[in-house]
Amino acid sequence: MVDPKTPKSATTNNSESNEIQVVKPPKSADPRQGVLDLGIAKQIEIDGVGMGVLSDGTPFLTGRGLARFAASAMRRFSGCRLSG
């Protein structure tokens, strides 16, 4: 029996299956949006920082690589004082 005071979830939990049912379908992209036909030409991880180069030559950091880089920068600059 479902308690009417319990808030409703956006997903349902089926005890017989681990599938999640989507209540609201995702929106499609705006037709004016262009298509970027890019792929990863090279990807590597050095000291826990993931990085690579896209097929058009654009360098990138992975999400984890960027997070690790940002955390390192925060630790490095947290002891600095700004002179005003």
C-alpha positions in Angstrom: 0.0 0.0 0.0 1.3 3.5 -0.9 1.3 6.2 1.7 -0.4 9.3 0.1 1.9 11.6 2.2 5.0 10.1 0.7 6.4 12.3 -2.1 6.2 10.9 -5.6 9.5 10.1 -7.4 10.3 11.0 -11.0 11.2 7.3 -11.5 9.6 4.1 -10.4 11.3 1.2 -8.8 10.3 -2.2 -10.1 11.5 -4.9 -7.6 11.5 -7.5 -10.4 13.8 -5.5 -12.6 16.6 -3.0 -12.2 15.3 -0.8 -15.0 14.4 2.8 -14.4 11.4 4.2 -16.2 11.7 7.7 -17.5 8.6 9.8 -16.8 9.5 12.7 -19.0 11.3 12.1 -22.3 14.4 14.2 -23.0 14.0 17.3 -25.2 15.5 17.1 -28.7 18.2 19.5 -29.8 17.3 22.8 -31.4 17.3 22.2 -35.2 19.4 25.4 -35.6 22.2 23.7 -33.6 25.0 22.6 -35.8 26.6 19.2 -35.8 30.2 18.8 -34.5 31.6 15.7 -36.1 34.5 15.5 -33.7 36.3 12.4 -32.4 39.1 11.8 -30.0 42.4 11.5 -31.9 44.6 10.8 -28.9 43.9 10.4 -25.2 46.2 9.8 -22.3 46.4 10.1 -18.5 49.5 11.4 -16.8 49.7 11.5 -13.0 45.9 11.2 -12.8 45.2 14.1 -15.2 43.3 12.9 -18.3 43.9 14.9 -21.4 43.8 14.5 -25.2 43.4 16.0 -28.6 40.3 16.1 -30.7 40.2 15.2 -34.4 40.3 18.9 -35.3 43.5 19.5 -33.1 41.7 21.0 -30.1 43.3 20.0 -26.8 41.1 18.9 -23.9 41.1 17.8 -20.3 38.7 15.1 -19.1 36.3 16.0 -16.3 38.5 14.2 -13.8 41.6 15.8 -15.2 40.2 19.2 -14.9 39.0 18.5 -11.3 42.4 17.3 -10.3 44.1 20.2 -12.0 41.7 22.7 -10.3 42.2 21.1 -6.9 46.0 21.2 -7.3 45.8 24.9 -8.2 43.6 25.7 -5.2 46.0 24.0 -2.9 48.9 25.9 -4.5 47.3 29.3 -4.3 45.4 28.9 -1.0 48.5 30.0 1.0 49.1 33.1 -1.2 48.0 36.5 0.0 46.9 39.2 -2.3 48.5 42.6 -1.8 46.2 45.5 -2.4 
